[in-house]
Amino acid sequence: MLLLNFLIKPFWIFGIDRTVQNMVPSADYGIYFALFNFSILFSILLDLGLTNYNNKNIAQNNHILSKYFSGLLTFKFLLSLIYFLVTFVVGYVVGYDSARFSMLLFLSINQFLISLILFMRSNISGLQLFGMDSLLSVLDKVLMIIFCAVLLWGNVINEPFAILHFIYAQTAAYLLTAIVVFAIIVFKTKVFTFQLNLPFLLVTLKQTFPYAFLVLTMTFYYRLDAIMLDLMLPDGEHEAAIYAQAYRLLDATSQIGVLFAGLLLPMFALMIAQKQKLDDLLRLSFSLLFIPSAVLALFCLFYAEQIISLLYANHEQSSSNVLILLMFCFVAIAGTYVYGTLLTSKGSLKHLNFIAVIGLILNFVLNLILIPTYKAEGSAIASLITQFIVLTAQIFVCNMIFNFALNYQYIYKVALFFVVILAIIFGLKSVDVSLQISFLVTVLLSSVLVFLFKIISLKDILQLIKNR
């Protein structure tokens, strides 16, 4: 699954999505990006934590698949009605016009299909059919790449490629994937009827509500930026497009953190249950995410303008500034993937929800203050401040719960490592080495130095793989 995702998703982000932004008018993509983020805001209403709950229960009790699948799927369709109602009511309140509602309709349908696919896939992974689940995890992206490639370069349409073509291609890919996954499950269960077991669902929702609230809150403070840019500024579509150019790299790198967090969650949970010492795994996992993200942020600090010029045909200086801010924002996000996962493993959803609410309020207020003056850069600054405060709060709570000892030797090694890396990147920039060569040299030297300084050891990595 990791290999397939690393092969397919970067090509989708940089090969297709980036090409679409380069081909369509900047304002059109800005509207799409803002509405795409808006469609995600209430997407937790489509699931409410049922997918994770279902995955766990099917894995433990395979025989209940045919009994509960029909009822849960029926409930998913009922939840979709609530999602569509809330999304469109809020869209009306914020003042979206008919053209934006038309686009929002298909983007919302896409969110419903994504949630449906993830739920149905949870049954397949719960049955331990991991090979099949791995293929299905990238099927939608493969279909989207094919459909978009045909529309972009196949000369099959008699009009210029428009952003709506991009959205329709996604809808078709998600719909076909949902049909394939549904057919596989029906083949496994042999029977399917629409039914609803309300007492069972109410008990389930009571257990999943804290998780659902956490996802809702975090989704808001991750996705508000582009929406507020679009709504608050006269040229909001244009500023949202600028933000999207920089956000694409953050989105791509975040995929690694998401996959890594999925690896860490059961490991932390098992070690907590067995009352094992967590210090070594925490330090290793933090290093594996924090070090590369910080090196990438430092590289972008010097080469942001060249990166943006390489990726986009039309861009502005502010895109480079936003990229620098968002990549330093990713440094904090990488830390939250580790400490947030640890708190989730502990079941400290109360603490996580409190931190997430504070993060949401802070992000909203900072956007209100900064966007009118600094536009896209202001929104990126708001994200940067929010993410580092959230990370600091999570580290504080983790230390309060687990009483971790402060490792001064580790801090000294990391600080020295970054002084050396900063000097290397500055030196490469000073001698005017090409972007590609500078990046390769930075990656190679940082990889060597992280082992040379004994921040990460090969033995620890092999132990992590062994215990996965």
Order of alpha helices (4+ residues) and beta strands (2+ residues): alpha-alpha-alpha-alpha-alpha-alpha-alpha-alpha-alpha-alpha-alpha-alpha-alpha-alpha-alpha-alpha
